[in-house]
Amino acid sequence: MSNSRTSIHTDRTHWEKPTLAVHMSWWGMSSLGEGDREWTLEERFAQIAEAGFDGIDGFIPAPEEAAEWRRLLAKYELALSVNTYPRTAADLEQFLQKVRDYDGDISFINAQVMTPFLIDERAISLLGELKRLGAAYELPVHIETHRGTITQDLIRTADYVHQLNGLPLTIDFSHYVVAGELHTISDEAEALLGELLVHTASIHARVSNGEQVQVGIGDNGEHPMVPHFKRWWKEGMKHWLRSRNNQEVTLTAVCELGPAGYAITIDEYAGRTKEISDRWQQSLLLKDILRRAWSAALNE
């Protein structure tokens, strides 16, 4: 089921130097701009490129917008990764067909599997089908560790990965930290998180404090939870470097800070628009932290 139109970078070889690509979340660009005016479509592209990001993490453009997106991606030399939200294997297969029909490059597919109450053998069966489909279509499908999805439970997710003999994961531990109120990281939690890091295929960068899923980390990353996330991101990168196969040349990390009301606001009942921290500046800081973690992973 290989695709002759959509390049997913499967033609590169193991001898090429591994690289880190940092993408900016398109969702995270919502409501950003100058004063009361939001950036236009092209202004968002320009801001992302000028800030030094390597790509955009968003969605397959609608058919009527696809040509413009391809033009802007080429103009600003940005890659594109996309998100999908399947409940069934059929849902994912339909999405993979859309990816094949899209006439442009896609770095990888991030899947939030929207079956939070599917557990144990049925969950393993579904995840196995999703893994099989990604391989059959020769498209990189990464399952995100996320609240409200099939991976919402840390203990079960570690078991799923074990039962399936591996599963490409998008690592976003902010969800486990807030869901488990992990103000401090116990040895038990660290061991389970470590089992998932072995299967790092991509990273979504956001910091939780155990009470809110997304917090401002300070002007220089001085929030006390930052060292934990930096360590997890670096360890995930190291595992990826050790285990990458001949088709894996680039590891993608996404700065994924959501807008209000995902972000903490000063008064969520007064329009939910005044965020406590500067989301754009925080995204730039996360980008730099990720790149420093990558440099450390390469040198360890």
Rosetta blueprint (number, residue, H / E / L):
1 M L
2 S L
3 N L
4 S L
5 R L
6 T L
7 S L
8 I L
9 H L
10 T L
11 D L
12 R L
13 T L
14 H L
15 W L
16 E L
17 K L
18 P L
19 T E
20 L E
21 A E
22 V E
23 H E
24 M E
25 S E
26 W L
27 W H
28 G H
29 M H
30 S L
31 S L
32 L L
33 G E
34 E E
35 G L
36 D L
37 R E
38 E E
39 W L
40 T L
41 L H
42 E H
43 E H
44 R H
45 F H
46 A H
47 Q H
48 I H
49 A H
50 E H
51 A L
52 G L
53 F L
54 D L
55 G E
56 I E
57 D E
58 G E
59 F L
60 I L
61 P L
62 A L
63 P L
64 E L
65 E L
66 A H
67 A H
68 E H
69 W H
70 R H
71 R H
72 L H
73 L H
74 A H
75 K H
76 Y L
77 E L
78 L L
79 A E
80 L E
81 S E
82 V E
83 N E
84 T E
85 Y L
86 P L
87 R L
88 T L
89 A H
90 A H
91 D H
92 L H
93 E H
94 Q H
95 F H
96 L H
97 Q H
98 K H
99 V H
100 R H
101 D H
102 Y L
103 D L
104 G L
105 D L
106 I L
107 S L
108 F L
109 I E
110 N E
111 A E
112 Q L
113 V L
114 M L
115 T L
116 P L
117 F L
118 L L
119 I L
120 D H
121 E H
122 R H
123 A H
124 I H
125 S H
126 L H
127 L H
128 G H
129 E H
130 L H
131 K H
132 R H
133 L H
134 G H
135 A H
136 A H
137 Y L
138 E L
139 L L
140 P L
141 V E
142 H E
143 I E
144 E E
145 T L
146 H L
147 R L
148 G L
149 T L
150 I L
151 T L
152 Q L
153 D L
154 L H
155 I H
156 R H
157 T H
158 A H
159 D H
160 Y H
161 V H
162 H H
163 Q H
164 L L
165 N L
166 G L
167 L L
168 P L
169 L E
170 T E
171 I E
172 D L
173 F L
174 S H
175 H H
176 Y H
177 V H
178 V H
179 A H
180 G L
181 E L
182 L L
183 H L
184 T L
185 I L
186 S L
187 D H
188 E H
189 A H
190 E H
191 A H
192 L H
193 L H
194 G H
195 E H
196 L H
197 L H
198 V L
199 H L
200 T E
201 A E
202 S E
203 I E
204 H E
205 A E
206 R L
207 V L
208 S L
209 N L
210 G L
211 E L
212 Q L
213 V L
214 Q L
215 V L
216 G L
217 I L
218 G L
219 D L
220 N L
221 G L
222 E L
223 H L
224 P L
225 M L
226 V H
227 P H
228 H H
229 F H
230 K H
231 R H
232 W H
233 W H
234 K H
235 E H
236 G H
237 M H
238 K H
239 H H
240 W H
241 L H
242 R H
243 S H
244 R L
245 N L
246 N L
247 Q L
248 E L
249 V L
250 T E
251 L E
252 T E
253 A E
254 V E
255 C E
256 E L
257 L L
258 G L
259 P L
260 A L
261 G L
262 Y L
263 A L
264 I L
265 T E
266 I L
267 D L
268 E L
269 Y L
270 A L
271 G L
272 R L
273 T L
274 K L
275 E E
276 I L
277 S L
278 D L
279 R H
280 W H
281 Q H
282 Q H
283 S H
284 L H
285 L H
286 L H
287 K H
288 D H
289 I H
290 L H
291 R H
292 R H
293 A H
294 W H
295 S H
296 A H
297 A H
298 L H
299 N L
300 E L
